[in-house]
Amino acid sequence: MIVVALIGYFTMKDSPEKYYRKAKRTHKKAEKIYSTGEYELAEEYYTEADEFRKKARELS
């Protein structure tokens, strides 16, 4: 039971690493979408990745 609680705590906890991982994943998704020619959707993903990076910097 304690192990489950610890896993839940660490996965839900805000940390810079968590947001940098999200930014990396989102940026890669934007690159794939951009290569298909959907520039507006890709721009939305790039913006979201920037927001994740900003959040990570705030937590550092």
C-alpha positions in Angstrom: 0.0 0.0 0.0 2.8 2.4 0.8 4.5 1.6 -2.5 1.4 2.5 -4.4 1.1 5.8 -2.4 4.7 6.7 -3.2 4.4 5.9 -6.9 1.3 8.1 -7.0 3.0 10.9 -5.2 6.0 11.0 -7.4 4.0 10.8 -10.7 1.7 13.6 -9.6 4.3 15.8 -8.1 5.3 18.9 -10.2 8.9 18.9 -11.1 11.0 20.5 -13.8 12.0 17.1 -15.2 8.3 16.2 -15.7 7.6 19.4 -17.6 10.8 19.1 -19.7 9.7 15.6 -20.7 6.3 16.9 -21.7 7.8 19.7 -23.7 10.1 17.3 -25.5 7.3 14.9 -26.4 5.0 17.8 -27.5 7.8 19.4 -29.6 8.4 16.1 -31.4 4.7 15.8 -32.1 4.7 19.3 -33.5 7.7 18.4 -35.8 5.8 15.4 -37.2 2.7 17.4 -37.8 4.7 20.2 -39.4 6.3 17.8 -41.8 2.8 16.8 -43.0 2.0 20.4 -43.9 -0.4 21.2 -41.0 1.4 24.4 -40.0 -1.3 25.9 -37.8 -1.8 22.7 -35.7 2.0 22.4 -35.4 2.2 26.0 -34.2 -0.3 25.1 -31.4 1.9 22.2 -30.3 5.0 24.4 -30.4 3.3 26.9 -28.2 2.2 24.2 -25.8 5.8 22.9 -25.6 7.0 26.5 -24.8 4.4 26.7 -22.0 5.8 23.4 -20.5 9.3 24.8 -20.7 8.2 28.0 -19.0 6.6 26.0 -16.2 9.7 23.9 -15.8 11.9 27.0 -15.5 9.5 28.4 -12.9 9.9 25.2 -10.8 13.7 25.2 -11.1 
